[in-house]
Amino acid sequence: MVMRLSKLYGKQIYNTKGYYVGYVDEVLIDIDRGYGKVLALGLPGEKVGIPYDRVTAIGDIILVKAKEE
């Protein structure tokens, strides 16, 4: 699947347990390998990175694997 990175900015992110995580503020890519590395979330007062391998779906929202508890 090919998607413009600009289409990801501002998308809401939820985890697989249905909880709102944040929104996409930045996308970091590995230039040498040509694929996404980290989604940086914009949260009030901070930025948090989510490894791209935790992304399970991209559509109207972005779905990421919930952390195991």
VMD Tcl script that builds the backbone (N, CA, C; Angstrom):
set m [mol new atoms 207]
animate dup $m
set s [atomselect $m all]
$s set {name element resname resid chain x y z} {
  {N N MET 1 A 0.844 -1.180 0.000}
  {CA C MET 1 A 0.000 0.000 0.000}
  {C C MET 1 A 0.887 1.242 0.000}
  {N N VAL 2 A 0.537 2.204 -0.793}
  {CA C VAL 2 A 1.258 3.469 -0.859}
  {C C VAL 2 A 0.332 4.569 -0.370}
  {N N MET 3 A 0.851 5.428 0.503}
  {CA C MET 3 A 0.054 6.539 1.021}
  {C C MET 3 A 0.982 7.729 1.232}
  {N N ARG 4 A 0.506 8.904 0.933}
  {CA C ARG 4 A 1.279 10.115 1.197}
  {C C ARG 4 A 1.386 10.304 2.707}
  {N N LEU 5 A 2.587 10.647 3.165}
  {CA C LEU 5 A 2.768 10.889 4.593}
  {C C LEU 5 A 1.888 12.027 5.068}
  {N N SER 6 A 1.680 13.015 4.227}
  {CA C SER 6 A 0.859 14.158 4.625}
  {C C SER 6 A -0.571 13.739 4.971}
  {N N LYS 7 A -1.051 12.629 4.420}
  {CA C LYS 7 A -2.398 12.133 4.729}
  {C C LYS 7 A -2.493 11.580 6.154}
  {N N LEU 8 A -1.346 11.245 6.752}
  {CA C LEU 8 A -1.345 10.696 8.103}
  {C C LEU 8 A -1.413 11.777 9.177}
  {N N TYR 9 A -0.889 12.960 8.875}
  {CA C TYR 9 A -0.836 14.025 9.875}
  {C C TYR 9 A -2.230 14.387 10.373}
  {N N GLY 10 A -2.372 14.428 11.686}
  {CA C GLY 10 A -3.633 14.794 12.303}
  {C C GLY 10 A -4.604 13.640 12.497}
  {N N LYS 11 A -4.327 12.472 11.891}
  {CA C LYS 11 A -5.233 11.325 12.082}
  {C C LYS 11 A -5.242 10.905 13.544}
  {N N GLN 12 A -6.410 10.542 14.017}
  {CA C GLN 12 A -6.539 10.057 15.389}
  {C C GLN 12 A -6.034 8.627 15.465}
  {N N ILE 13 A -5.436 8.303 16.608}
  {CA C ILE 13 A -4.890 6.967 16.839}
  {C C ILE 13 A -5.616 6.330 18.015}
  {N N TYR 14 A -6.093 5.103 17.781}
  {CA C TYR 14 A -6.741 4.302 18.820}
  {C C TYR 14 A -5.987 2.987 18.937}
  {N N ASN 15 A -6.052 2.376 20.137}
  {CA C ASN 15 A -5.431 1.060 20.264}
  {C C ASN 15 A -6.478 -0.035 20.069}
  {N N THR 16 A -6.020 -1.257 20.002}
  {CA C THR 16 A -6.914 -2.383 19.711}
  {C C THR 16 A -7.887 -2.687 20.854}
  {N N LYS 17 A -7.751 -1.992 21.979}
  {CA C LYS 17 A -8.720 -2.126 23.065}
  {C C LYS 17 A -9.769 -1.015 22.994}
  {N N GLY 18 A -9.681 -0.172 21.964}
  {CA C GLY 18 A -10.675 0.872 21.762}
  {C C GLY 18 A -10.387 2.193 22.441}
  {N N TYR 19 A -9.212 2.360 23.017}
  {CA C TYR 19 A -8.875 3.597 23.711}
  {C C TYR 19 A -8.200 4.591 22.776}
  {N N TYR 20 A -8.570 5.862 22.910}
  {CA C TYR 20 A -7.934 6.944 22.169}
  {C C TYR 20 A -6.520 7.126 22.685}
  {N N VAL 21 A -5.549 7.149 21.782}
  {CA C VAL 21 A -4.140 7.271 22.156}
  {C C VAL 21 A -3.627 8.681 21.905}
  {N N GLY 22 A -4.020 9.293 20.812}
  {CA C GLY 22 A -3.552 10.632 20.453}
  {C C GLY 22 A -3.749 10.836 18.958}
  {N N TYR 23 A -2.976 11.757 18.400}
  {CA C TYR 23 A -3.057 12.009 16.962}
  {C C TYR 23 A -1.647 12.067 16.385}
  {N N VAL 24 A -1.541 11.849 15.092}
  {CA C VAL 24 A -0.238 11.846 14.434}
  {C C VAL 24 A 0.245 13.280 14.287}
  {N N ASP 25 A 1.404 13.553 14.861}
  {CA C ASP 25 A 2.029 14.866 14.773}
  {C C ASP 25 A 3.211 14.835 13.807}
  {N N GLU 26 A 3.926 13.706 13.783}
  {CA C GLU 26 A 5.079 13.526 12.906}
  {C C GLU 26 A 5.183 12.064 12.521}
  {N N VAL 27 A 5.868 11.805 11.417}
  {CA C VAL 27 A 6.177 10.440 11.003}
  {C C VAL 27 A 7.670 10.386 10.714}
  {N N LEU 28 A 8.362 9.485 11.383}
  {CA C LEU 28 A 9.790 9.311 11.148}
  {C C LEU 28 A 9.985 8.096 10.262}
  {N N ILE 29 A 10.805 8.231 9.223}
  {CA C ILE 29 A 11.028 7.113 8.315}
  {C C ILE 29 A 12.504 6.755 8.256}
  {N N ASP 30 A 12.767 5.526 7.933}
  {CA C ASP 30 A 14.125 5.026 7.727}
  {C C ASP 30 A 14.433 5.200 6.237}
  {N N ILE 31 A 15.212 6.201 5.910}
  {CA C ILE 31 A 15.517 6.521 4.512}
  {C C ILE 31 A 16.226 5.368 3.820}
  {N N ASP 32 A 17.145 4.712 4.523}
  {CA C ASP 32 A 17.904 3.614 3.915}
  {C C ASP 32 A 17.017 2.442 3.529}
  {N N ARG 33 A 16.033 2.152 4.347}
  {CA C ARG 33 A 15.157 1.001 4.089}
  {C C ARG 33 A 13.840 1.390 3.436}
  {N N GLY 34 A 13.505 2.682 3.492}
  {CA C GLY 34 A 12.318 3.182 2.808}
  {C C GLY 34 A 10.989 2.811 3.433}
  {N N TYR 35 A 10.939 2.692 4.758}
  {CA C TYR 35 A 9.647 2.411 5.395}
  {C C TYR 35 A 9.517 3.163 6.707}
  {N N GLY 36 A 8.268 3.244 7.196}
  {CA C GLY 36 A 7.978 3.965 8.423}
  {C C GLY 36 A 8.686 3.354 9.616}
  {N N LYS 37 A 9.125 4.204 10.506}
  {CA C LYS 37 A 9.836 3.769 11.692}
  {C C LYS 37 A 9.019 4.067 12.957}
  {N N VAL 38 A 8.561 5.316 13.098}
  {CA C VAL 38 A 7.860 5.731 14.313}
  {C C VAL 38 A 6.781 6.744 13.954}
  {N N LEU 39 A 5.622 6.614 14.582}
  {CA C LEU 39 A 4.604 7.659 14.549}
  {C C LEU 39 A 4.782 8.473 15.818}
  {N N ALA 40 A 4.959 9.773 15.699}
  {CA C ALA 40 A 5.105 10.625 16.876}
  {C C ALA 40 A 3.744 11.234 17.182}
  {N N LEU 41 A 3.281 11.006 18.387}
  {CA C LEU 41 A 1.968 11.500 18.806}
  {C C LEU 41 A 2.094 12.868 19.420}
  {N N GLY 42 A 1.145 13.713 19.096}
  {CA C GLY 42 A 1.067 14.993 19.768}
  {C C GLY 42 A 0.100 14.863 20.925}
  {N N LEU 43 A 0.610 14.975 22.112}
  {CA C LEU 43 A -0.231 14.955 23.308}
  {C C LEU 43 A -0.016 16.271 24.037}
  {N N PRO 44 A -0.943 16.703 24.853}
  {CA C PRO 44 A -0.756 17.990 25.542}
  {C C PRO 44 A 0.574 18.042 26.288}
  {N N GLY 45 A 1.457 18.922 25.836}
  {CA C GLY 45 A 2.729 19.142 26.517}
  {C C GLY 45 A 3.826 18.141 26.229}
  {N N GLU 46 A 3.604 17.156 25.373}
  {CA C GLU 46 A 4.649 16.163 25.116}
  {C C GLU 46 A 4.444 15.466 23.769}
  {N N LYS 47 A 5.481 14.770 23.343}
  {CA C LYS 47 A 5.393 13.920 22.154}
  {C C LYS 47 A 5.830 12.528 22.554}
  {N N VAL 48 A 5.110 11.534 22.055}
  {CA C VAL 48 A 5.393 10.141 22.369}
  {C C VAL 48 A 5.515 9.389 21.059}
  {N N GLY 49 A 6.477 8.483 20.965}
  {CA C GLY 49 A 6.653 7.704 19.749}
  {C C GLY 49 A 6.017 6.335 19.851}
  {N N ILE 50 A 5.410 5.899 18.761}
  {CA C ILE 50 A 4.861 4.549 18.660}
  {C C ILE 50 A 5.593 3.858 17.523}
  {N N PRO 51 A 6.262 2.726 17.794}
  {CA C PRO 51 A 6.931 2.001 16.707}
  {C C PRO 51 A 5.932 1.637 15.608}
  {N N TYR 52 A 6.332 1.844 14.370}
  {CA C TYR 52 A 5.432 1.623 13.246}
  {C C TYR 52 A 4.989 0.166 13.138}
  {N N ASP 53 A 5.783 -0.765 13.669}
  {CA C ASP 53 A 5.381 -2.183 13.584}
  {C C ASP 53 A 4.183 -2.494 14.485}
  {N N ARG 54 A 3.771 -1.558 15.348}
  {CA C ARG 54 A 2.563 -1.745 16.166}
  {C C ARG 54 A 1.299 -1.291 15.439}
  {N N VAL 55 A 1.457 -0.644 14.277}
  {CA C VAL 55 A 0.298 -0.191 13.503}
  {C C VAL 55 A -0.357 -1.402 12.854}
  {N N THR 56 A -1.657 -1.564 13.078}
  {CA C THR 56 A -2.365 -2.707 12.501}
  {C C THR 56 A -3.284 -2.302 11.357}
  {N N ALA 57 A -3.722 -1.032 11.324}
  {CA C ALA 57 A -4.606 -0.580 10.242}
  {C C ALA 57 A -4.539 0.930 10.110}
  {N N ILE 58 A -4.673 1.387 8.876}
  {CA C ILE 58 A -4.748 2.818 8.589}
  {C C ILE 58 A -5.957 3.045 7.699}
  {N N GLY 59 A -6.847 3.891 8.156}
  {CA C GLY 59 A -8.050 4.234 7.391}
  {C C GLY 59 A -8.481 5.624 7.824}
  {N N ASP 60 A -9.737 5.761 8.241}
  {CA C ASP 60 A -10.198 7.040 8.781}
  {C C ASP 60 A -9.469 7.358 10.086}
  {N N ILE 61 A -9.080 6.313 10.790}
  {CA C ILE 61 A -8.247 6.422 11.996}
  {C C ILE 61 A -7.062 5.486 11.819}
  {N N ILE 62 A -6.131 5.548 12.774}
  {CA C ILE 62 A -5.008 4.609 12.792}
  {C C ILE 62 A -5.188 3.715 14.010}
  {N N LEU 63 A -5.058 2.423 13.792}
  {CA C LEU 63 A -5.222 1.438 14.862}
  {C C LEU 63 A -3.864 0.838 15.184}
  {N N VAL 64 A -3.508 0.837 16.480}
  {CA C VAL 64 A -2.236 0.267 16.914}
  {C C VAL 64 A -2.483 -0.808 17.968}
  {N N LYS 65 A -1.587 -1.778 18.026}
  {CA C LYS 65 A -1.693 -2.844 19.022}
  {C C LYS 65 A -1.609 -2.247 20.418}
  {N N ALA 66 A -2.497 -2.675 21.288}
  {CA C ALA 66 A -2.465 -2.251 22.678}
  {C C ALA 66 A -1.308 -2.945 23.382}
  {N N LYS 67 A -0.738 -2.263 24.365}
  {CA C LYS 67 A 0.325 -2.872 25.152}
  {C C LYS 67 A -0.255 -3.991 25.997}
  {N N GLU 68 A 0.485 -5.066 26.138}
  {CA C GLU 68 A 0.071 -6.180 27.000}
  {C C GLU 68 A 0.195 -5.748 28.458}
  {N N GLU 69 A -0.776 -6.101 29.254}
  {CA C GLU 69 A -0.736 -5.758 30.685}
  {C C GLU 69 A -0.672 -6.984 31.520}
}
mol reanalyze $m
mol bondsrecalc $m
mol representation Tube
mol addrep $m
